[in-house]
Amino acid sequence: MMRYLFISLILICLSLASGSASSVDINDPFPKAGASYLLQVNGRTLWSHKPDRRLPMASITKIMTALIVLENTKPDEIVTISDTAAKETGTRLGLKAGERLYVKDLLSAALIHSANDACHALADHVGGNEPGFVELMNKRARALGLTNTHFQNASGHDHEKHYSTASDIALLTIIELNNPTIIGTVSIPSMKIKTVNGNRTFNLKNKNEIIGRYEGAQGVKTGYTSKAGKCLVAFAKRDKTDVLLVLLNAPNRWLIAVEMMDRAFAEVAKTLAKQ
């Protein structure tokens, strides 16, 4: 309680300190960062731009997919790849129908490599098929109070009924970050997985370019489609300061993410130094 009270005072000080820059909205110093964004420090919003605007989210979708999988399976359950999963489009591993992999490995492929075929296979395994899994996603979204979120598929393909907001995504991500499996997975730069019989090996490379390159970076997920544009959920931790950034349709997501998180860490450190 005391920690969050202290952080609240810091955020107030940051807002007041920024007041001298009259040409910049102190609550939105990066209005051109993307179609929408939200930046939080230790769970409290510092800056935002249209955070409740409904937008396509591309593979940011897989954050919810992972939550549903973790809540309904065990890591060592074996998944048999269906014909529909093998025929998935977009980023994929190239899984073949009939191959068998562990849940934990398919989850790594979905979160690290953003593999749509791995994601679809997990949806089949948990929901019986993808539509059944999507029902679980939307039910969970309602239970979490994500009132501006609706899912139409498990991977993040564009659809008029597939959308979320920066605010909802931030709330979902905070829940995910409390799961050690999630944070342990999304912070891995690269890894290898195999089929259960060991006949095929897949190399996974994290799509999140801040992992291993930005101090304190621990995740979380990237996304891209032609309609959603470039999206990013970034999380970094330094000492007792956590910075969470959600960017939707941000053309220069890597550069602007680093600039925004650097500024957030710097302003908190500056304020703390004055205490």
Secondary structure as UniProt FT lines:
FT   HELIX           2..17
FT   HELIX           18..20
FT   TURN            22..23
FT   TURN            26..27
FT   TURN            31..32
FT   STRAND          36..41
FT   TURN            42..43
FT   STRAND          44..49
FT   TURN            51..52
FT   HELIX           58..61
FT   HELIX           62..72
FT   TURN            75..76
FT   STRAND          78..80
FT   HELIX           83..86
FT   TURN            97..98
FT   STRAND          100..102
FT   HELIX           103..112
FT   HELIX           116..127
FT   HELIX           130..143
FT   TURN            144..145
FT   TURN            147..148
FT   TURN            160..161
FT   STRAND          163..164
FT   HELIX           166..177
FT   HELIX           180..186
FT   STRAND          190..194
FT   TURN            196..197
FT   STRAND          201..205
FT   TURN            209..213
FT   TURN            215..216
FT   STRAND          217..225
FT   TURN            226..228
FT   STRAND          229..238
FT   TURN            239..240
FT   STRAND          241..248
FT   TURN            251..252
FT   HELIX           253..273
//
